[in-house]
Amino acid sequence: YARKTVRQIMKTQRFVRTPLAVLIMMTFQMNAIAAQESHDHAKMEDDSVMVVTAPASSPLEVVTSPKRPRQPVPASDGSDYLKTIPGFSQIRAGGTNGDPVFRGMFGSRLRILTNNGEMLGACPARMDAPSSYISPESFDLLTLTKGPQTVLWGPGNSAGTIRFDREQPRFEKPGVQGNASLLAASNNRWDENADISLGSEDGYLRLMGNKSRSDDYKDGNGDRVPSKWDKWNGDMALGWTPDKDTLIELTAGKGDGESRYAGRSMDGSQFRRESLGARFEKSNIGEVFQKFEANVYYNYADHIMDNYSLRSPDSGMSGGMSEGMADGGMGDAMDAGMSMDMNVPMAMEVDRRTVGGRMMGTWEWADVELKSGADTQLNTHRNKMDNGWVKDARFHDYGLFSELTWNTTDSSKVVGGARLDRVLVDNFSGKGSSERTDTLPAGFVRFEHNLAEMPLMLYAGVGYTERFPDYWELFSPTYGPDGTTDAFDKVKTEKTTQLDIGAQYSGKRTDAWISAYVGRVNDFILFRYDPNDAYISQVDNINATIMGGEAGVSYKLTDSWKTDASLAYSWGRNTEDGKPLPQMPPLEARLGLSWESGNWSSTGLVRLMSSQHRVAVNEGNVVGKDFDSSAGFAVVSANAAYRVNKYFKVSAGVDNLLDKDYSEHLNLAGNSSFGYSANTSVNEPGRTFWGKINVTF
């Protein structure tokens, strides 16, 4: 049967035009061999029903697998996947590489890590956001910790911490294991993914590759939206396990791509990535000292943006100018020697090199667990001018942290932590001082309790974190807080104090959870844009109040039918002038219905988005601003899947079933080079069909 399936798929020539596709076809053949040799497979995740409203997890920490199927159509990058988790939204610019927003908070307030390392983009306007370098299906675990409720993963994570991790492949005997998938969808969308591990008890070699491409999509009106992309990634991991408690691993990876944006004055013609890493883990060391782990990483992003590779520079665009001018400060682009000729082909190349490391020990006593360690990071940003590289910024960070968990009773525990960071920034741009340093404290304490009389968990915690301004807040604005061009010296650190509360109920037929927060942000970093010239921005510090939360419930109607729903809301106010905080997503609800019987499953999703009238026009962040209120909408999607056997699964779906014409509130105004008028938002895809084949062995 497997050989017949291979022959049928090979007939689809579109899949076999790349080396990656050939590798995927080989995995089908290896799967057939594995099926004959063994019928037992460890760690097979139950992926029979797609995730449509929210992954099952605790209210405070979401843990899921990016490999799990989800609706809508499988994600093209990290941000695209995150937006399916309640509380997340995305600043949209077209088809791919949007910027994730959690609870209305953006940028470095939300730290994104891959394999305990950070991949920072280089574009002055975050065209290459950190999430744009992430292919979700190549990772095993996604962990979200909400709010400042952990100190283990770096400084300043006031909105939350996201970790994409790859688990160690484990082998009881020599063999091959892995998974592969092929996706075809509307708008000439084709995705190919392969993740194969070869190994034994002594070690392993893991090879991962993916390619994703799509043409421009059409919105609900049938109008073309410039949004095409083509990207690829390749990674490998070599691990040595001299015993069951020891791991030494080396990793390496590369990637590249291009993307066209309806909402920017330039496109991304290169997203080159290079990654290296090493980690060491030792468990069960002693009776008290349980574990030691350490890792080092090197991540390099080389990004090119231009106005001619993926569009015509003389098609009536509002400016063939650098992305730094279009979205990150016209003054900086002029200082770089950029011409103001509206129709001249232009390009800009920037890069960011990020090197870091981390070590942590775990100690356990009768009722107490302590995790303590240190981390460091050095990242350097450069611009390419006259065929030579010129540094403009270098960031150093050194941090110490400890987190303690005390099980006070069988049903209660207290978790607390503290962190101290030293930040040093070198400024080579010529604006402001040449150096700036600061010391950043952070800490939290949380109480968790499980009721004995019913399956209900409650928690409440308060956290404080101080965030140093990031590269985009110090170097991208045209002006600083006092109206001068010196943002480097004038922008203050951001200080967040937040209360998080929540509950989770797990019954026989009903599961429900809720998480809520209220916070005070002193010296909140805000971008203001000139109403007469959208390319001029000023960064400022204000005080703000934030609140909101997420909730979810699922109910098992019968053994085959289950219904679930989720709700997310974010609210913010500028306490100095009483205006709303900008870039706040509206109230969002998701309603899902799932059916499963034998090898068949089907799910349906209704996504409901409220209108948003709480806006602060011409205020926002380095990527987007509020330019108008937005209307509410409802989108219906559905899918069905059939598991052929324990190795093969086929699925198909349709997103935006009713071909609704709509746009998200967090959005960029369409660029005039594509015929958009001022402040016209970019519409989302219309009806989209997709089909997918998965194999796991």
ZIURJO-V221071 format. One record per backbone hydrogen bond with DSSP energy under -0.5 kcal/mol. NH is the residue of the N-H (numbers start at 1). CO is the residue of the C=O. If there is no record, write none. Layout:
nh = [NH;NH]
co = [CO;CO]
This chain:
nh = [5;6;7;8;9;10;11;12;13;15;16;17;22;23;24;25;26;27;28;29;30;31;32;33;34;35;36;37;38;44;45;47;51;52;58;62;63;64;66;68;71;78;78;81;82;83;84;85;88;89;91;92;92;95;99;101;102;103;105;107;109;110;111;111;113;113;114;115;117;120;126;129;129;132;133;134;135;136;138;139;140;141;142;143;144;145;146;146;147;149;154;158;159;160;161;162;163;164;165;165;175;177;179;180;181;182;183;184;185;186;189;189;190;191;192;193;194;195;196;197;198;199;200;203;204;205;206;207;208;209;210;211;212;213;214;215;217;219;222;225;226;229;230;231;232;233;234;235;236;237;238;239;239;240;241;246;247;248;249;250;251;252;253;254;255;256;258;259;260;262;262;263;264;267;268;269;269;270;271;272;273;274;275;276;277;278;279;280;281;282;283;284;285;286;290;290;291;292;293;294;295;296;297;298;299;300;301;302;303;303;304;305;306;307;313;315;320;321;325;326;327;328;328;330;333;334;335;336;337;338;344;348;350;351;352;353;354;354;355;356;357;358;359;360;361;362;363;364;365;369;370;371;372;373;374;375;376;377;378;379;380;381;382;383;384;385;385;388;390;392;393;394;395;396;397;398;399;400;401;402;403;404;405;406;407;407;408;409;413;414;415;416;417;418;419;420;421;422;423;424;425;426;427;428;428;429;432;436;438;440;441;442;443;444;445;446;447;448;449;450;451;451;456;457;458;459;460;461;462;463;464;465;466;467;473;474;475;476;476;478;479;480;483;487;490;491;494;495;496;496;497;498;499;500;500;501;502;503;504;505;506;507;511;512;513;514;515;516;517;518;519;520;521;522;522;524;524;526;526;527;528;529;530;530;533;536;537;538;539;540;542;544;545;546;547;548;549;550;551;552;553;554;555;556;557;557;558;562;563;564;565;566;567;568;569;570;571;573;574;575;575;576;578;581;585;588;589;590;591;592;593;594;595;596;597;600;601;602;603;604;605;606;607;608;608;609;610;612;615;618;619;620;621;626;626;627;630;633;635;637;638;639;640;641;642;643;644;644;645;649;650;651;652;653;654;655;657;659;662;667;668;670;671;674;675;676;680;681;682;684;686;688;690;691;692;693;694;695;696;697]
co = [1;2;3;4;5;6;7;9;11;12;13;14;18;19;20;21;22;23;24;25;26;27;28;29;30;31;32;33;34;41;43;45;69;50;61;144;61;142;64;65;51;131;134;77;78;79;81;82;85;101;99;90;666;260;91;89;105;87;102;100;106;107;109;160;111;162;117;164;114;118;123;126;127;129;130;131;133;134;135;136;165;165;64;163;62;161;60;144;159;147;151;156;109;109;145;111;143;113;141;163;199;197;195;695;193;693;191;691;189;689;185;186;213;183;211;181;209;179;207;177;205;175;203;200;239;198;237;196;235;194;233;192;231;190;229;187;225;223;219;217;224;214;258;212;256;210;254;208;252;206;250;204;237;248;202;243;281;240;279;238;277;236;275;234;273;232;230;268;228;93;226;93;261;306;259;267;304;304;257;302;255;300;253;298;251;296;249;294;247;292;245;290;290;289;288;362;362;282;360;280;358;278;356;276;354;274;352;272;301;350;270;348;267;346;311;312;342;319;322;322;323;323;324;535;329;330;331;332;334;333;341;305;303;382;301;380;299;352;378;297;376;295;374;293;372;291;370;288;368;405;363;403;361;401;359;399;357;397;355;395;353;393;351;390;349;383;388;385;383;381;381;426;379;424;377;422;375;420;373;418;371;416;369;414;367;405;406;412;448;406;446;404;444;402;442;400;440;398;438;396;436;394;434;392;426;392;430;425;423;421;439;419;464;417;462;415;460;413;458;411;449;456;454;504;449;502;447;500;445;498;443;496;441;494;470;470;471;471;472;537;537;484;480;485;486;487;467;522;465;494;520;463;518;461;498;516;459;514;457;512;455;510;554;505;552;503;550;501;548;499;546;497;544;495;520;521;542;524;540;620;538;618;533;536;530;533;535;528;479;526;524;521;573;519;571;517;569;515;567;513;565;511;563;509;555;561;561;594;555;592;553;590;551;588;549;585;547;545;579;543;573;543;574;572;583;568;608;566;606;564;604;562;602;560;600;597;641;595;639;593;637;591;635;589;606;633;587;630;613;626;616;527;624;616;619;625;612;609;607;605;654;603;652;601;650;599;642;648;648;694;642;692;640;690;638;688;636;656;660;665;92;680;262;671;672;671;677;679;668;662;218;655;653;184;651;182;649;180;647;178]
